[in-house]
Amino acid sequence: MRPEVPEEMQELAGQWDQLHRWERRELGRELRRLGLTYSEIRAVVPAPKGTLSNWCRSIQLTREQIAAIEARTPSQAGVPRDSQWRRRIEIERIVERARESAGALIHDPTWTAGVAVYWAEGAKTDRRLAVANSDPRLLRVFMRWVATYLNPTPRYSAAVNLHANNDESAARGYWSRELGLDLGDFTKTHVKAEGTGHRKNHLAFGVCRVSLRRSTNAWLTTMTWIDVLAGGLSGN
């Protein structure tokens, strides 16, 4: 049985055209909190289903409300769906495996050095495994570490960061040779314009950022390894 809509809400719904947008939004949200499906809400107020979905995105129905919706709507329309549960389970397994493998690898000095390098220099956001540095030796260490511990057949992309007076062609050629990457592996170069406060001793070939392609799982593993290493070093 559909929840009853209080009289005051019905009165507001009858004044829909005179309501401010925020008043319409709050009325839609209050109707959702009653446990109504979006179709049932639209029988009370003339709001598009997409608008209602956006307004009510943060509202969590109770188990009882969901059960009631399932009982009265065989099509399951309006029942909140968790479309990401498989990925969350997969992530949990990746993290669990990473913690287990760290226990066996933590006495490997090369693994430890690579984790420390990424801890200091690696990207911590966007779930992309990447390191940026001006020293090609460090980037080669990173690339070998990835191939040894994360992906035996890695594919990389690279991007160069330069100042306005640097030679982009020379810089790309330099990093291509040093890292063994094709020029086609390089994405758009970022050029930093001149201005007040910029350093005067510009690096001739700038800074290169090397990213492992399709690296979300490798990033999750590496961030877990960092947590394990940090806990061991700090005694926690």
Buried (B, 14 or more C-beta within 10 A) or exposed (E): EBBEBEEEBEEBBEEBEEBEEEEBBBBBBBBBBBBBBBEBBBEBBEBEBEBBEEBBEEEEBEEEBBEBBEEEBEEEEBBEEEEEEEEEEEBEEBBEBBBEBBEEBBEEEEBBEBBBBBBEBBBEEEEBBBBBBEEBEBBBBBBEBBEEBBBEEBEBBBBBBBBEEBEEEEBBEBBBEBBEBEEEBBEEBEBBEEEEEEEEEBEEBBBBBBBBEEBBBBBBBBBBBBBBBEEEEEEE
